[in-house]
Amino acid sequence: MTTAIIAVLGTLAGSLLTGALQHYSQQAVRRADTAATRRSEGLAAVADLAAALADHRRAMWVREDLRLRRQDWTEARAESHRTRSAVTVPLLRVQLLMPEVAPAAQAAAQATYALRGAWESGETGLAGRRERAIAKTDELVTAAGCHLTADRTA
């Protein structure tokens, strides 16, 4: 009789241990899946933001260059408004998905927005602001890459 009780208790203990290990294993898989999804979404957000910033930077360059040459810039102004608006959603996504990268994203956006009015400082001023905007976007990409790499190794 004692042997039967020990056998039943051993079976129950084995079942509990197996269930607990299975539970922890499933939790680990879910955490890994969640982390991979967040990395993927973060990468997509940064890529979308970099593309939107490049589009807006180009639109602002055209706009300010036309103003500098004293040509009609009405259409370029409308285009720059459209491209600036297109920056909003990717910028928000980066800030929400990767708060550690948000300052670099804000700096890249502000440097790109700073192209406005650059025509007043001449070709050199316009080119300088453009280079600064490109550099800030590069810094954003580097910061995002470091963040995503750190997430992967953690």
N, CA and C of each residue as an Amber inpcrd file, in Angstrom:
protein
   462
   0.8260000  -1.1850000   0.0000000   0.0000000   0.0000000   0.0000000
   0.8770000   1.2590000   0.0000000   1.9220000   1.2700000   0.8040000
   2.8300000   2.4010000   0.8570000   3.4960000   2.5970000  -0.4980000
   3.8280000   1.5270000  -1.1350000   4.4540000   1.6130000  -2.4520000
   3.5100000   2.2600000  -3.4510000   2.2570000   1.9350000  -3.4030000
   1.2620000   2.5140000  -4.3090000   1.1160000   4.0150000  -4.0690000
   1.1060000   4.4300000  -2.8110000   0.9840000   5.8510000  -2.4740000
   2.2150000   6.6030000  -2.9720000   3.3870000   6.0300000  -2.7730000
   4.6220000   6.6690000  -3.2490000   4.6020000   6.7650000  -4.7700000
   4.1340000   5.7540000  -5.4390000   4.0650000   5.7600000  -6.9040000
   3.1080000   6.8380000  -7.3920000   1.9520000   6.9690000  -6.7550000
   0.9720000   7.9950000  -7.1370000   1.5440000   9.3820000  -6.8800000
   2.1590000   9.5850000  -5.7120000   2.7600000  10.8860000  -5.4020000
   3.8910000  11.2170000  -6.3790000   4.6870000  10.2460000  -6.7310000
   5.7620000  10.4600000  -7.7100000   5.1960000  10.8420000  -9.0680000
   4.1240000  10.1970000  -9.4750000   3.4820000  10.5140000 -10.7470000
   2.9180000  11.9340000 -10.7210000   2.2600000  12.2890000  -9.6110000
   1.7170000  13.6380000  -9.4800000   2.8270000  14.6910000  -9.4900000
   3.8940000  14.4270000  -8.7810000   5.0230000  15.3660000  -8.7470000
   5.6330000  15.5200000 -10.1370000   5.7550000  14.4260000 -10.8290000
   6.2950000  14.4770000 -12.2010000   5.3960000  15.2790000 -13.1220000
   4.0870000  15.0910000 -12.9760000   3.1300000  15.8460000 -13.7970000
   3.1990000  17.3310000 -13.4910000   3.2760000  17.6800000 -12.2020000
   3.3770000  19.0870000 -11.8130000   4.6630000  19.7200000 -12.3390000
   5.7580000  19.0030000 -12.2280000   7.0360000  19.5120000 -12.7100000
   7.0020000  19.7090000 -14.2230000   6.4520000  18.7500000 -14.9300000
   6.3420000  18.8650000 -16.3860000   5.4670000  20.0510000 -16.7680000
   4.3500000  20.2280000 -16.0770000   3.4570000  21.3620000 -16.3440000
   4.1320000  22.6900000 -16.0890000   4.8720000  22.7810000 -14.9830000
   5.5740000  24.0230000 -14.6470000   6.6480000  24.3390000 -15.6930000
   7.4090000  23.3460000 -16.0920000   8.4400000  23.5620000 -17.1170000
   7.8240000  23.9890000 -18.4420000   6.7150000  23.3780000 -18.7930000
   6.0240000  23.7380000 -20.0260000   5.5340000  25.1890000 -19.9620000
   4.9930000  25.5670000 -18.8280000   4.4980000  26.9380000 -18.6360000
   5.6360000  27.9480000 -18.7950000   6.7500000  27.7150000 -18.1320000
   7.8880000  28.6270000 -18.2270000   8.4710000  28.6620000 -19.6350000
   8.4690000  27.5560000 -20.2890000   8.9520000  27.4950000 -21.6690000
   8.0550000  28.3180000 -22.5910000   6.7560000  28.2040000 -22.4180000
   5.8150000  28.9760000 -23.2370000   5.9530000  30.4690000 -22.9600000
   6.1760000  30.8380000 -21.7090000   6.3860000  32.2430000 -21.3690000
   7.6370000  32.7890000 -22.0540000   8.6820000  32.0150000 -22.0580000
   9.9290000  32.4420000 -22.6990000   9.7260000  32.6240000 -24.2000000
   9.0010000  31.7230000 -24.8180000   8.7250000  31.8360000 -26.2550000
   7.8940000  33.0820000 -26.5230000   6.8770000  33.3450000 -25.6920000
   6.0420000  34.5470000 -25.8700000   6.8690000  35.8180000 -25.7050000
   7.7530000  35.8470000 -24.7010000   8.6130000  37.0250000 -24.5010000
   9.5330000  37.2370000 -25.7010000  10.0970000  36.1720000 -26.2170000
  10.9840000  36.2770000 -27.3800000  10.2080000  36.7600000 -28.6050000
   9.0010000  36.2430000 -28.7900000   8.1710000  36.6810000 -29.9090000
   7.8010000  38.1560000 -29.7850000   7.4530000  38.5810000 -28.5850000
   7.1030000  39.9820000 -28.3430000   8.2950000  40.8860000 -28.6170000
   9.4710000  40.4870000 -28.1530000  10.6800000  41.2850000 -28.3800000
  11.0070000  41.3700000 -29.8690000  10.8610000  40.2690000 -30.5840000
  11.1350000  40.2710000 -32.0230000  10.1450000  41.1660000 -32.7560000
   8.8980000  41.1300000 -32.3490000   7.8790000  41.9800000 -32.9660000
   8.1830000  43.4500000 -32.7080000   8.5570000  43.7690000 -31.4730000
   8.8870000  45.1660000 -31.1460000  10.1070000  45.6490000 -31.9360000
  11.1150000  44.7900000 -32.0800000  12.2890000  45.1620000 -32.8740000
  11.8870000  45.4160000 -34.3210000  11.0750000  44.5320000 -34.8590000
  10.6350000  44.6610000 -36.2440000   9.8190000  45.9410000 -36.4490000
   8.9030000  46.2110000 -35.5220000   8.0970000  47.4280000 -35.6120000
   8.9630000  48.6730000 -35.4420000   9.9300000  48.6200000 -34.5440000
  10.8370000  49.7450000 -34.3440000  11.6750000  50.0160000 -35.5740000
  12.1800000  48.9580000 -36.1850000  12.9620000  49.1040000 -37.4120000
  12.1210000  49.7200000 -38.5210000  10.9000000  49.2460000 -38.6700000
   9.9990000  49.7910000 -39.7030000   9.6950000  51.2600000 -39.4230000
   9.4860000  51.6040000 -38.1580000   9.1830000  52.9940000 -37.8000000
  10.3540000  53.9190000 -38.1290000  11.5590000  53.4860000 -37.8020000
  12.7420000  54.3080000 -38.0860000  12.9510000  54.4380000 -39.6030000
  12.7580000  53.3450000 -40.3190000  12.9090000  53.3970000 -41.7790000
  11.8840000  54.3390000 -42.3920000  10.6450000  54.2620000 -41.9210000
   9.6020000  55.1570000 -42.4300000   9.9210000  56.6170000 -42.1080000
  10.4200000  56.8540000 -40.8930000  10.7640000  58.2210000 -40.5090000
  11.9300000  58.7520000 -41.3370000  12.9550000  57.9420000 -41.5310000
  14.1100000  58.3810000 -42.3330000  13.6710000  58.7140000 -43.7620000
  12.7860000  57.9040000 -44.3220000  12.2950000  58.1710000 -45.6750000
  11.4610000  59.4530000 -45.7110000  10.6000000  59.6390000 -44.7150000
   9.7710000  60.8550000 -44.6600000  10.6350000  62.0950000 -44.4770000
  11.6640000  61.9880000 -43.6460000  12.5700000  63.1280000 -43.4620000
  13.3240000  63.4440000 -44.7470000  13.7510000  62.4140000 -45.4650000
  14.4490000  62.6330000 -46.7380000  13.5270000  63.3100000 -47.7510000
  12.2740000  62.8630000 -47.8060000  11.3110000  63.4850000 -48.7250000
  11.0760000  64.9500000 -48.3550000  10.9300000  65.2170000 -47.0740000
  10.6870000  66.5980000 -46.6500000  11.9290000  67.4590000 -46.8630000
  13.0900000  66.8830000 -46.6080000  14.3370000  67.6260000 -46.8210000
  14.4770000  68.0250000 -48.2960000  14.1580000  67.0730000 -49.1890000
  14.2250000  67.3690000 -50.6180000  13.2110000  68.4370000 -50.9950000
  11.9900000  68.3170000 -50.4900000  10.9450000  69.3020000 -50.8010000
  11.3380000  70.6860000 -50.2900000  11.9230000  70.7360000 -49.1030000
  12.3420000  72.0240000 -48.5540000  13.5180000  72.6080000 -49.3360000
  14.4020000  71.7450000 -49.7850000  15.5250000  72.2250000 -50.5960000
  14.9950000  72.8830000 -51.8720000  14.0860000  72.2050000 -52.5460000
  13.5090000  72.7480000 -53.7910000  12.8060000  74.0660000 -53.4930000
  11.9990000  74.0690000 -52.4610000  11.2400000  75.2710000 -52.0870000
  12.1640000  76.4480000 -51.8000000  13.1390000  76.2260000 -50.9270000
  14.0210000  77.3210000 -50.5340000  14.9490000  77.7470000 -51.6710000
  15.3220000  76.8050000 -52.5330000  16.1440000  77.1510000 -53.6930000
  15.3530000  78.0370000 -54.6540000  14.0900000  77.7220000 -54.8730000
  13.2400000  78.5670000 -55.7150000  13.0950000  79.9570000 -55.1160000
  12.9190000  80.0270000 -53.8180000  12.8190000  81.3350000 -53.1530000
  14.1270000  82.1110000 -53.3000000  15.2340000  81.4030000 -53.1620000
  16.5510000  82.0300000 -53.2790000  16.7400000  82.6280000 -54.6730000
  16.2570000  81.8950000 -55.6820000  16.3810000  82.3730000 -57.0620000
  15.2330000  83.3040000 -57.4660000  14.3810000  83.6360000 -56.4970000
  13.2550000  84.5500000 -56.6890000  12.2950000  84.0670000 -57.7820000
  12.0290000  82.7760000 -57.7450000  11.0740000  82.1770000 -58.6810000
   9.8000000  81.8210000 -57.9390000   8.7750000  81.4860000 -58.6920000
   7.4950000  81.1140000 -58.0840000   7.6600000  79.7980000 -57.3240000
   7.3400000  79.8040000 -56.0600000   7.5210000  78.6280000 -55.2240000
   6.2000000  78.1410000 -54.6240000   5.1000000  78.5380000 -55.2380000
   3.7750000  78.1720000 -54.7330000   3.5800000  76.6550000 -54.6900000
   3.8960000  75.9780000 -55.7840000   3.7320000  74.5130000 -55.8270000
   4.7090000  73.8290000 -54.8730000   5.9140000  74.3400000 -54.8140000
   6.9110000  73.7580000 -53.9050000   6.4760000  73.9350000 -52.4530000
   5.8130000  75.0260000 -52.1670000   5.3040000  75.2500000 -50.8070000
   4.2370000  74.2220000 -50.4600000   3.3310000  73.9850000 -51.3820000
   2.2820000  72.9800000 -51.1420000   2.8970000  71.5950000 -50.9440000
   3.9080000  71.2730000 -51.7380000   4.5830000  69.9810000 -51.6120000
   5.2930000  69.8730000 -50.2600000   5.9260000  70.9530000 -49.8280000
   6.6260000  70.9130000 -48.5410000   5.6340000  70.7510000 -47.3840000
   4.4550000  71.3060000 -47.5170000   3.4360000  71.1120000 -46.4800000
   3.0000000  69.6500000 -46.4380000   2.8580000  69.0360000 -47.6010000
   2.4540000  67.6350000 -47.6710000   3.5370000  66.7390000 -47.0580000
   4.7890000  66.9960000 -47.4130000   5.8610000  66.1350000 -46.8950000
   6.0960000  66.3450000 -45.4040000   5.8940000  67.5620000 -44.9260000
   6.0430000  67.7940000 -43.4790000   4.9600000  67.0310000 -42.7300000
   3.7670000  67.0570000 -43.2510000   2.6710000  66.3190000 -42.6270000
   2.9670000  64.8180000 -42.6020000   3.6470000  64.3290000 -43.6420000
   3.9640000  62.9000000 -43.7340000   5.0200000  62.4690000 -42.7080000
   5.6850000  63.4150000 -42.0820000   6.6890000  63.1000000 -41.0560000
   6.0140000  62.7620000 -39.7190000   4.8390000  63.2990000 -39.4870000
   4.1940000  63.2200000 -38.1810000   3.9840000  61.8000000 -37.6760000
   3.3670000  60.9310000 -38.4690000   3.0480000  59.5800000 -38.0050000
   4.3050000  58.7460000 -37.7480000   5.2670000  58.7020000 -38.6750000
   6.4690000  57.9110000 -38.3570000   7.2400000  58.4500000 -37.1510000
   7.2540000  59.7660000 -36.9820000   7.9320000  60.3550000 -35.8240000
   7.2350000  59.9120000 -34.5330000   5.9370000  59.9390000 -34.5270000
   5.1800000  59.4910000 -33.3610000   5.4130000  58.0070000 -33.0810000
   5.4450000  57.1870000 -34.1220000   5.6850000  55.7570000 -33.9390000
   7.0600000  55.5010000 -33.3200000   8.0780000  56.2090000 -33.7980000
   9.4230000  56.0300000 -33.2290000   9.4130000  56.4350000 -31.7600000
   8.7660000  57.5520000 -31.4510000   8.7460000  58.0210000 -30.0650000
   8.0220000  57.0370000 -29.1430000   6.9640000  56.4100000 -29.6380000
   6.2060000  55.4790000 -28.8030000   6.8540000  54.1040000 -28.7080000
   7.4030000  53.6180000 -29.8200000   7.9890000  52.2820000 -29.8360000
   9.3970000  52.2450000 -29.2560000  10.1320000  53.3450000 -29.4160000
  11.5350000  53.3740000 -28.9760000  11.8140000  54.6940000 -28.2520000
  11.2920000  54.8610000 -27.0450000  11.4780000  56.1310000 -26.3380000
  12.9480000  56.5090000 -26.1360000  13.8270000  55.5050000 -26.1020000
  15.2510000  55.7930000 -25.9350000  15.8140000  56.5230000 -27.1550000
  15.1870000  56.3630000 -28.3020000  15.6490000  56.9530000 -29.5520000
  14.8990000  58.2570000 -29.8540000  13.8710000  58.5560000 -29.0780000
  13.0290000  59.7300000 -29.3260000  13.8100000  61.0460000 -29.4190000
  14.8030000  61.3000000 -28.5440000  15.5420000  62.5620000 -28.6780000
  16.2620000  62.6880000 -30.0300000  16.8390000  61.6170000 -30.5070000
  17.5160000  61.6570000 -31.8100000  16.5030000  61.8580000 -32.9300000
  15.3240000  61.2600000 -32.7980000  14.2720000  61.4300000 -33.8050000
  13.7970000  62.8760000 -33.8290000  13.5930000  63.4490000 -32.6500000
  13.1750000  64.8570000 -32.5690000  14.2390000  65.7860000 -33.1580000
  15.4980000  65.5070000 -32.8560000  16.5920000  66.3450000 -33.3760000
  16.6530000  66.2680000 -34.9020000  16.4500000  65.0760000 -35.4510000
  16.4710000  64.9240000 -36.9160000  15.3120000  65.6790000 -37.5450000
  14.1410000  65.5870000 -36.9300000  12.9790000  66.3020000 -37.4590000
  13.1950000  67.8110000 -37.3710000  13.6740000  68.2870000 -36.2270000
  13.8880000  69.7310000 -36.0610000  14.9400000  70.2610000 -37.0350000
  15.9860000  69.4940000 -37.2750000  17.0180000  69.9290000 -38.2250000
  16.4520000  69.9960000 -39.6400000  15.5580000  69.0800000 -39.9560000
  14.9260000  69.0990000 -41.2850000  13.9630000  70.2760000 -41.3860000
  13.1820000  70.5080000 -40.3380000  12.2590000  71.6470000 -40.3380000
  13.0140000  72.9690000 -40.4300000  14.2580000  72.9970000 -39.9550000
  15.0540000  74.2250000 -39.9420000  15.4580000  74.6780000 -41.3420000
  15.2030000  73.8600000 -42.3490000  15.4750000  74.2970000 -43.7190000
  14.5500000  75.4520000 -44.1200000  13.4350000  75.5670000 -43.4170000
  12.4960000  76.6450000 -43.7090000  13.1680000  77.9930000 -43.4500000
  13.0590000  78.8590000 -44.4010000  13.6390000  80.1890000 -44.2730000
  15.1260000  80.2510000 -44.5510000  15.7060000  79.1410000 -44.9520000
  17.1550000  79.1130000 -45.1920000  17.5500000  79.9590000 -46.3950000
  16.6180000  80.2640000 -47.2650000  16.9330000  81.0640000 -48.4490000
  17.4770000  82.4320000 -48.0400000  17.0700000  82.9080000 -46.8640000
  17.5150000  84.2260000 -46.4040000  19.0150000  84.2700000 -46.1400000
  19.6060000  83.1180000 -45.8520000  21.0410000  83.0900000 -45.5720000
  21.8630000  82.6710000 -46.7910000  21.2270000  82.6300000 -47.9600000
  21.9360000  82.3510000 -49.2030000  22.1770000  80.8700000 -49.4360000
  22.8620000  80.5870000 -50.5330000  23.1280000  79.1990000 -50.9120000
  23.9330000  78.4580000 -49.8590000  24.9030000  79.1360000 -49.2730000
  25.7450000  78.5060000 -48.2650000  24.9290000  78.1290000 -47.0320000
  24.0540000  79.0210000 -46.6130000  23.2010000  78.7450000 -45.4570000
  22.2460000  77.5960000 -45.7250000  21.6790000  77.5730000 -46.9220000
  20.7610000  76.4960000 -47.3000000  21.4960000  75.1630000 -47.3280000
  22.6710000  75.1450000 -47.9400000  23.4610000  73.9080000 -48.0070000
  23.8880000  73.4530000 -46.6110000  24.2560000  74.4000000 -45.7600000
  24.6670000  74.0600000 -44.3950000  23.5340000  73.4400000 -43.5850000
  22.3560000  74.0170000 -43.7190000  21.2020000  73.4590000 -43.0020000
  20.8400000  72.0780000 -43.5430000  20.9760000  71.9110000 -44.8350000
  20.6970000  70.5980000 -45.4380000  21.6720000  69.5540000 -44.9060000
  22.9600000  69.8990000 -44.8610000  23.9710000  68.9740000 -44.3490000
  23.7180000  68.6280000 -42.8820000  23.3110000  69.6150000 -42.1060000
  22.9980000  69.3680000 -40.6960000  21.8070000  68.4190000 -40.5830000
  20.7960000  68.6110000 -41.4100000  19.6210000  67.7330000 -41.3790000
  20.0030000  66.3030000 -41.7550000  20.8720000  66.1690000 -42.7500000
  21.3400000  64.8320000 -43.1420000  22.1210000  64.1940000 -41.9940000
  22.9960000  64.9670000 -41.3670000  23.8000000  64.4480000 -40.2480000
  22.9110000  64.0080000 -39.0880000  21.8820000  64.7870000 -38.7780000
  20.9840000  64.4330000 -37.6730000  20.1760000  63.1760000 -38.0070000
  19.8040000  63.0050000 -39.2580000  19.1010000  61.7820000 -39.6640000
  20.0430000  60.5870000 -39.5530000  21.2910000  60.7700000 -39.9450000
  22.2860000  59.6990000 -39.7880000  22.4680000  59.3370000 -38.3100000
  22.4870000  60.3410000 -37.4370000  22.6010000  60.0870000 -35.9990000
  21.3900000  59.3130000 -35.4830000  20.2130000  59.6290000 -36.0100000
  19.0000000  58.8910000 -35.6430000  19.1360000  57.4180000 -36.0170000
  19.5840000  57.1610000 -37.2310000  19.7330000  55.7850000 -37.6960000
  20.7600000  55.0370000 -36.8360000  21.8470000  55.6980000 -36.5080000
  22.8680000  55.0810000 -35.6550000  22.3130000  54.7780000 -34.2620000
  21.5930000  55.7250000 -33.6890000  21.0020000  55.5140000 -32.3600000
  20.0040000  54.3600000 -32.3770000  19.1880000  54.3020000 -33.4300000
  18.2200000  53.2120000 -33.5430000  18.9290000  51.8720000 -33.6980000
  19.9810000  51.8500000 -34.4960000  20.7390000  50.6180000 -34.6700000
  21.3490000  50.1340000 -33.3680000  21.9050000  51.0610000 -32.5900000
  22.4770000  50.6990000 -31.2840000  21.3810000  50.1720000 -30.3610000
  20.2400000  50.8330000 -30.3610000  19.1290000  50.4050000 -29.4990000
  18.6390000  49.0230000 -29.9030000  18.4650000  48.7970000 -31.1860000
  17.9670000  47.5060000 -31.6520000  18.9710000  46.3950000 -31.3910000
  20.2430000  46.6920000 -31.5280000  21.2870000  45.7050000 -31.2510000
  21.3230000  45.3740000 -29.7640000  21.2080000  46.3810000 -28.9220000
  21.2010000  46.1680000 -27.4740000  19.9890000  45.3380000 -27.0680000
  18.8410000  45.5750000 -27.6900000  17.6320000  44.8050000 -27.4070000
  17.8320000  43.3410000 -27.7560000  18.5250000  43.0890000 -28.8460000
  18.7080000  41.7130000 -29.3230000  19.6090000  40.9120000 -28.3690000
  20.6180000  41.5870000 -27.8300000  21.5620000  40.8760000 -26.9580000
  21.0570000  40.7700000 -25.5220000  20.0510000  41.5540000 -25.1900000
  19.5350000  41.5130000 -23.8020000  18.6430000  40.3310000 -23.5660000
